[in-house]
Amino acid sequence: MTNWLPDISRGSGPVYLRLADSIESAISSGALPAGSKLPPQRNLAYDIGVTIGTIGRAYALVHERGLVAGEVGRGTYVLNRSETPPGEQIDPLTVSLGGTRVQDAPANKIRFDTTAAPDLGQGKIIAGILAEIGEQHLSEISSYSRSFPRNWFEAGRLWLARSGWTPEVENIVPTLGAHAAAISVIAAVSAPGDKIVFEDLTYTQVSRSARLLGRRTLTVDSDELGVIPEDFERLCQQQHPKIAFLMPTVHNPTLAIMPYERRADIAAIARKHSVWLIEDDLYGGMADDDTPLLASIAPDRTFLVNGLSKSVAAGVRGGWVACPPHFAQRIKVTHRMITGGLPFILAETCARLVESGMAHEIRKASVEELSRRVRLAREQLQGFDFESHVHAPFLWLKLPEPWMSGTFKNAAFRDGVLVDDEDEFKSARGERPYHRVRIGFSSPKTGQELISGLMILRRLLENGGSAYDGEI
């Protein structure tokens, strides 16, 4: 074991980040040679006067950088990078874009880190539709999609309609899912260097993709009701953003539902400052919430995106965007340039699922199953502080002392459960800690698997830091 101690007085930013950088520097200089063991987390926390949670986050970060490996019962060791297989070497860009999730999840873990639609046997329905399309459209499925049938747009109109509002068919664009829809909008109505507003916690796959496209990200403050209009106004006045990406209904991960008055304020501010709005309604269609959409309040400024991944089937990659008037063609072309094109067989499958009514029936069944799982989760985690929604496939759990989000995630991983820490949802680096994790429960195949995973998490919560001995 090494007697090395880091110097965290240099640099800027959170202590855990400075500590991770110090470890990486020591490895590069040879002060921590390959095979050396990092100090136990508890010992190092005591020696440098920080919490064990801070050490845990730093160790997790250098692990993600491909510098160390954790061995249960033995500790954390510096890897010999020259001997590490190429597939295991992770470059800094990959880390910055990939988020905090395990890149290749082990098959023996209970997955609470996904919110895809639960498996209710809908694969058989989809297989039947695929067979029909294969018989009826042999030439179309063997070539590029040169033209888009009207039923693809009609299906989008039906799927996006909600709370008394229905988009016009001519404003619909079918896409490869809601993510592709959002990125296509960003690419179409902004340029490299433009600023995009995200909530401080959000679906960061979009914010990271925006940065990859050369856009700059801004964060707007939120509370239990969603985006705070006064802070959004401040950003618009000072930073002049081009677009704001928002989730007003069943926000991911906080589950907040923005009230009508606040939506109206956001729409008025966006109109005043010529800011486009992207409204992500992936969970909204499942929520049975009748609050008017931003798209109905500000149809001239709002791009509404939704898809099938959370309530019907993630594998068919189906989605649509409802555009402000006269923008559909631009988004359609940009989507083709960004994604390479919309495969006929997928788009036709999604359209038939919706127009036949089967997509709505599957969504109804998914919501019923998720409601049952929500009840189980509430029972198993009774006594702890969390946010949940009866129709949403996840909850937002507040960790008791002394748990830190990253440390809890590592401990859960060690015990066989994958969860998402709060950093997975931070659109930019910030000092504000939430001490929360998101627990998604749509993936377990059985109720017993779900309960087993929840019992593991409850045991960790009840035992506190004593349940975790510091391995990565």
Secondary structure, 3 states (H helix, E strand, C coil): CCCCCCCCCCCCCCHHHHHHHHHHHHHHHCCCCCCCECCCHHHHHHHHCCCHHHHHHHHHHHHHCCCEEEECCCEEEECCCCCCCHHHCCCHHHHHHHCCCCCCCCCCCEECCCCCCCCCCHHHHHHHHHHHHHHHCHHHHCCCCCCCCHHHHHHHHHHHCECCECCCHHHEEEECHHHHHHHHHHHHHCCCCCEEEEECECCHHHHHHHHHCCCEEEEECEECCEECHHHHHHHHHHHCCCEEEECCCCCCCCCCCCCHHHHHHHHHHHHHCCCEEEEECCCHHHCCCCCCCHHHHCCCCEEEEEECCCCCCHHHCCEEEECCCCCHHHHHHHHHHHHCCCCHHHHHHHHHHHHCCHHHHHHHHHHHHHHHHHHHHHHHCCCCCEECCCCCCEEEEECCCCCCHHHHHHHHHHCCEECEEHHHHECCCCCCCCCEEEEECCCCCCHHHHHHHHHHHHHHHHHHHHHCCCCC
